[in-house]
Amino acid sequence: MTAPDALGTRSPAVEQADLAALMQAGDRPAPRAVAPRTEAKRRVTGLTIVVPAKNESAGLGALLAELETVLGSCGVAQHEVLVIDDGSSDRTPEIAAAAGARVISHPESLGNGAAVKRGIREARLGWVLLLDGDGQHPPEAIPEMLALAERYDMVVGSRGGAGGATHRNLANRLYNALASYVTNRPIPDLTSGFRLMRADVVKGFCYLLPNTFSYPTTITLAMLRVGYSVAFLPIRVRPRQGRSHIRLLRDGSRFLLIIMRIAVFFAPLRVFVPLAALLFALGVCWYAYTFATGARFTNMGLLLFTQATVVFALGLISEQVAALRFQRTDPEPHP
């Protein structure tokens, strides 16, 4: 090394020579310390499994035991199993309690949707998993649903139009087509009751849910209408234990009415605009016919044009009412 000059400073040439000598000696600047990467915080840290059950003593115990086994390997920090007994006449509540589940019993049957709403309101943790008590929904799909929930606000176990009787599969395909039209996006399974959702979001929709089996329809359309992300995970359903409580004519017609009501409720223009366009097209055709045959414009043509205008105006008003109504469903920001 070169000694400093008389004034205690070193010239640039001397400093460059010293640096070259250090490099030749193999000295290098010490590397900067890099802070260790921290693992991203998981979204699903608390999970409430809601199992609506009515007279499901045949397979409920095995289902709850399988649930505990799967949840133990999922890595969720906290979980609870909540069984809503919807007025069962068998040993369903006793079996659920013996398996370690928290049981809430209705004194009489209020409907599958009412049991689901009660479970959602009673959920204590940040995410809610709905799972039927008949054993059809496979618990082994839960880890994949949890993985998708890191990016989506709701994950639906999609049966792909299978898993039931032929007439029910055909009806489900019809419902899926109608819902896909209303939401303007493909919906492979509208009526699946196997779904994982943010608790703060779905609690804001409880007042919309019916007390019947059609609650999945309302939840799906509500989530898409407000703008939350929804994923559909293909699953393979299993044979149910016990007897189904769904009736084809009664519940099927109710499903259709609910889809039409929800279509007007969530996306009015998707209903009113095609109807107005149809009336307007009929008016044009009728006017063309009367003009070609008698060179005149009849009252029927005027009525059709007037009805088209009124229906279109009703659609615009309904759209504004729907937008105002859905302002109340926005939850607080998710932590």
KOLTORKE-279002 format. One record per residue (C-alpha): z, y, x; residue number from 1; residue in one letter. Coordinates in pm, whole numbers. Example, Ala and Ser with C-alpha at 12.3 -4.5 7.8 and 13.67 -1.06 7.14 Angstrom:
BEGIN
pz,py,px,i,aa
780,-450,1230,1,a
714,-106,1367,2,s
END
This chain:
BEGIN
pz,py,px,i,aa
0,0,0,1,m
-64,357,115,2,t
229,597,144,3,a
229,912,-75,4,p
132,1243,85,5,d
378,1517,172,6,a
388,1657,-180,7,l
481,1314,-329,8,g
140,1271,-499,9,t
-145,1032,-429,10,r
-514,1115,-427,11,s
-756,940,-668,12,p
-925,763,-377,13,a
-592,618,-262,14,v
-506,500,-615,15,e
-843,323,-649,16,q
-788,149,-315,17,a
-443,31,-422,18,d
-583,-103,-753,19,l
-854,-295,-569,20,a
-592,-445,-337,21,a
-383,-560,-635,22,l
-681,-724,-800,23,m
-773,-906,-481,24,q
-418,-1034,-458,25,a
-458,-1189,-803,26,g
-230,-949,-991,27,d
-329,-883,-1349,28,r
-174,-664,-1620,29,p
75,-855,-1830,30,a
-69,-960,-2168,31,p
60,-787,-2478,32,r
302,-981,-2689,33,a
142,-1097,-3017,34,v
368,-1115,-3319,35,a
370,-1461,-3478,36,p
169,-1488,-3800,37,r
382,-1518,-4109,38,t
278,-1756,-4383,39,e
149,-1582,-4696,40,a
399,-1574,-4977,41,k
319,-1823,-5254,42,r
262,-1693,-5605,43,r
413,-1992,-5784,44,v
774,-2006,-5669,45,t
933,-2083,-6006,46,g
790,-2313,-6273,47,l
902,-2391,-6628,48,t
742,-2701,-6778,49,i
732,-2672,-7159,50,v
688,-3006,-7339,51,v
650,-2978,-7719,52,p
745,-3311,-7871,53,a
770,-3458,-8219,54,k
856,-3827,-8256,55,n
743,-3905,-7899,56,e
1019,-4151,-7808,57,s
762,-4419,-7718,58,a
651,-4260,-7393,59,g
856,-3943,-7337,60,l
1107,-4100,-7095,61,g
835,-4234,-6866,62,a
649,-3903,-6880,63,l
957,-3702,-6778,64,l
1033,-3942,-6493,65,a
675,-3909,-6368,66,e
701,-3531,-6395,67,l
1010,-3523,-6174,68,e
839,-3739,-5913,69,t
531,-3513,-5902,70,v
730,-3189,-5901,71,l
945,-3313,-5616,72,g
638,-3328,-5393,73,s
477,-3000,-5502,74,c
687,-2767,-5289,75,g
782,-2537,-5578,76,v
1110,-2366,-5493,77,a
1250,-2385,-5849,78,q
1148,-2574,-6158,79,h
1290,-2666,-6496,80,e
1173,-2902,-6769,81,v
1213,-2771,-7122,82,l
1154,-3009,-7414,83,v
1110,-2846,-7756,84,i
1196,-3105,-8019,85,d
1002,-3006,-8332,86,d
1216,-3176,-8595,87,g
1183,-3533,-8467,88,s
1320,-3817,-8676,89,s
1350,-4059,-8383,90,d
1538,-4050,-8050,91,r
1311,-3792,-7886,92,t
1586,-3533,-7814,93,p
1831,-3795,-7681,94,e
1569,-3943,-7447,95,i
1477,-3597,-7317,96,a
1838,-3503,-7253,97,a
1906,-3833,-7074,98,a
1610,-3759,-6843,99,a
1768,-3429,-6739,100,g
1550,-3194,-6944,101,a
1680,-2887,-7124,102,r
1635,-2964,-7494,103,v
1592,-2717,-7780,104,i
1564,-2874,-8125,105,s
1418,-2734,-8445,106,h
1612,-2849,-8753,107,p
1277,-2915,-8923,108,e
916,-2934,-8812,109,s
771,-2584,-8770,110,l
442,-2685,-8608,111,g
318,-2760,-8258,112,n
232,-2395,-8195,113,g
578,-2285,-8305,114,a
733,-2529,-8055,115,a
510,-2393,-7778,116,v
601,-2032,-7863,117,k
971,-2120,-7856,118,r
927,-2282,-7515,119,g
738,-1983,-7375,120,i
1006,-1742,-7493,121,r
1283,-1962,-7351,122,e
1116,-2001,-7009,123,a
1336,-1865,-6728,124,r
1096,-1881,-6433,125,l
780,-1697,-6334,126,g
515,-1952,-6437,127,w
481,-2174,-6746,128,v
313,-2515,-6757,129,l
234,-2651,-7103,130,l
222,-3030,-7121,131,l
198,-3245,-7434,132,d
469,-3503,-7486,133,g
230,-3784,-7585,134,d
147,-3874,-7223,135,g
-224,-3787,-7240,136,q
-205,-3510,-6980,137,h
-182,-3652,-6625,138,p
104,-3500,-6421,139,p
-78,-3595,-6099,140,e
-314,-3302,-6168,141,a
-28,-3050,-6133,142,i
-63,-3001,-5753,143,p
-430,-2905,-5795,144,e
-339,-2667,-6076,145,m
-73,-2504,-5859,146,l
-327,-2460,-5579,147,a
-569,-2285,-5817,148,l
-286,-2069,-5952,149,a
-269,-1898,-5612,150,e
-593,-1725,-5713,151,r
-603,-1741,-6093,152,y
-373,-1618,-6371,153,d
-427,-1928,-6585,154,m
-547,-2279,-6501,155,v
-662,-2507,-6784,156,v
-691,-2884,-6756,157,g
-1044,-2937,-6888,158,s
-1126,-3268,-7056,159,r
-1501,-3203,-7051,160,g
-1553,-3296,-7416,161,g
-1394,-3639,-7373,162,a
-1054,-3797,-7423,163,g
-1052,-3827,-7801,164,g
-1234,-3981,-8094,165,a
-1608,-3915,-8125,166,t
-1576,-3672,-8416,167,h
-1304,-3476,-8234,168,r
-1517,-3455,-7919,169,n
-1809,-3320,-8121,170,l
-1583,-3066,-8292,171,a
-1444,-2956,-7956,172,n
-1797,-2899,-7824,173,r
-1868,-2678,-8126,174,l
-1551,-2478,-8065,175,y
-1641,-2442,-7697,176,n
-1988,-2312,-7784,177,a
-1851,-2055,-8029,178,l
-1585,-1938,-7784,179,a
-1838,-1917,-7501,180,s
-2051,-1689,-7719,181,y
-1756,-1468,-7811,182,v
-1634,-1430,-7451,183,t
-1981,-1430,-7291,184,n
-1876,-1689,-7032,185,r
-1880,-2071,-7024,186,p
-1566,-2234,-7165,187,i
-1571,-2611,-7102,188,p
-1249,-2683,-7294,189,d
-1110,-2437,-7547,190,l
-845,-2655,-7713,191,t
-675,-2822,-7416,192,s
-297,-2794,-7434,193,g
-257,-2868,-7062,194,f
-242,-2527,-6892,195,r
-54,-2333,-6624,196,l
0,-1960,-6684,197,m
187,-1658,-6562,198,r
496,-1627,-6778,199,a
489,-1248,-6796,200,d
133,-1253,-6930,201,v
166,-1530,-7188,202,v
494,-1390,-7323,203,k
302,-1076,-7415,204,g
67,-1287,-7628,205,f
332,-1482,-7819,206,c
305,-1260,-8126,207,y
-64,-1358,-8152,208,l
-13,-1734,-8141,209,l
-25,-1937,-8464,210,p
228,-2209,-8548,211,n
-40,-2480,-8556,212,t
-238,-2679,-8299,213,f
-484,-2391,-8246,214,s
-258,-2196,-8009,215,y
-471,-2293,-7700,216,p
-770,-2122,-7862,217,t
-579,-1797,-7903,218,t
-432,-1806,-7552,219,i
-771,-1866,-7388,220,t
-954,-1594,-7577,221,l
-667,-1349,-7533,222,a
-656,-1399,-7155,223,m
-1032,-1352,-7122,224,l
-1040,-1054,-7360,225,r
-773,-864,-7166,226,v
-941,-943,-6834,227,g
-722,-1205,-6664,228,y
-878,-1472,-6443,229,s
-901,-1823,-6590,230,v
-997,-2144,-6408,231,a
-1086,-2480,-6562,232,f
-985,-2790,-6367,233,l
-1159,-3116,-6473,234,p
-904,-3384,-6558,235,i
-916,-3738,-6697,236,r
-688,-3776,-6997,237,v
-493,-4095,-7059,238,r
-441,-4294,-7381,239,p
-174,-4128,-7591,240,r
157,-4293,-7674,241,q
235,-4292,-8044,242,g
33,-4149,-8333,243,r
-162,-3822,-8333,244,s
-39,-3546,-8565,245,h
-382,-3376,-8590,246,i
-575,-3418,-8918,247,r
-953,-3382,-8895,248,l
-1034,-3196,-9219,249,l
-720,-2986,-9242,250,r
-688,-2886,-8878,251,d
-1065,-2884,-8813,252,g
-1135,-2629,-9086,253,s
-835,-2430,-8968,254,r
-977,-2426,-8614,255,f
-1308,-2284,-8741,256,l
-1136,-2015,-8944,257,l
-914,-1923,-8650,258,i
-1212,-1901,-8414,259,i
-1394,-1669,-8653,260,m
-1081,-1459,-8704,261,r
-1016,-1444,-8331,262,i
-1381,-1358,-8266,263,a
-1344,-1051,-8491,264,v
-1002,-981,-8344,265,f
-1098,-999,-7976,266,f
-1471,-914,-7961,267,a
-1582,-753,-8290,268,p
-1920,-634,-8164,269,l
-2016,-993,-8078,270,r
-1991,-1064,-8454,271,v
-2091,-738,-8623,272,f
-2394,-647,-8408,273,v
-2587,-973,-8474,274,p
-2503,-944,-8845,275,l
-2622,-583,-8855,276,a
-2938,-677,-8666,277,a
-3007,-958,-8915,278,l
-2969,-722,-9213,279,l
-3191,-462,-9046,280,f
-3458,-723,-8972,281,a
-3449,-840,-9335,282,l
-3488,-479,-9446,283,g
-3792,-431,-9223,284,v
-3948,-754,-9348,285,c
-3883,-665,-9710,286,w
-4026,-315,-9665,287,y
-4336,-457,-9495,288,a
-4382,-700,-9783,289,y
-4341,-439,-10059,290,t
-4562,-189,-9877,291,f
-4835,-448,-9828,292,a
-4823,-567,-10190,293,t
-4749,-245,-10377,294,g
-4745,41,-10123,295,a
-4387,129,-10212,296,r
-4033,134,-10073,297,f
-3790,-46,-10304,298,t
-3419,-20,-10365,299,n
-3366,-360,-10201,300,m
-3509,-232,-9874,301,g
-3284,74,-9893,302,l
-2983,-149,-9964,303,l
-3055,-373,-9664,304,l
-3093,-76,-9428,305,f
-2772,79,-9564,306,t
-2578,-245,-9525,307,q
-2701,-283,-9166,308,a
-2574,67,-9086,309,t
-2237,5,-9253,310,v
-2184,-328,-9076,311,v
-2271,-175,-8739,312,f
-2026,113,-8803,313,a
-1754,-138,-8898,314,l
-1816,-318,-8570,315,g
-1772,3,-8370,316,l
-1449,88,-8554,317,i
-1316,-268,-8510,318,s
-1394,-254,-8139,319,e
-1189,64,-8102,320,q
-899,-85,-8302,321,v
-907,-400,-8085,322,a
-900,-191,-7767,323,a
-596,4,-7894,324,l
-420,-315,-8003,325,r
-459,-478,-7664,326,f
-296,-191,-7481,327,q
40,-337,-7588,328,r
-35,-677,-7435,329,t
-53,-557,-7073,330,d
258,-688,-6891,331,p
440,-532,-6604,332,e
276,-587,-6263,333,p
335,-941,-6138,334,h
562,-949,-5831,335,p
END
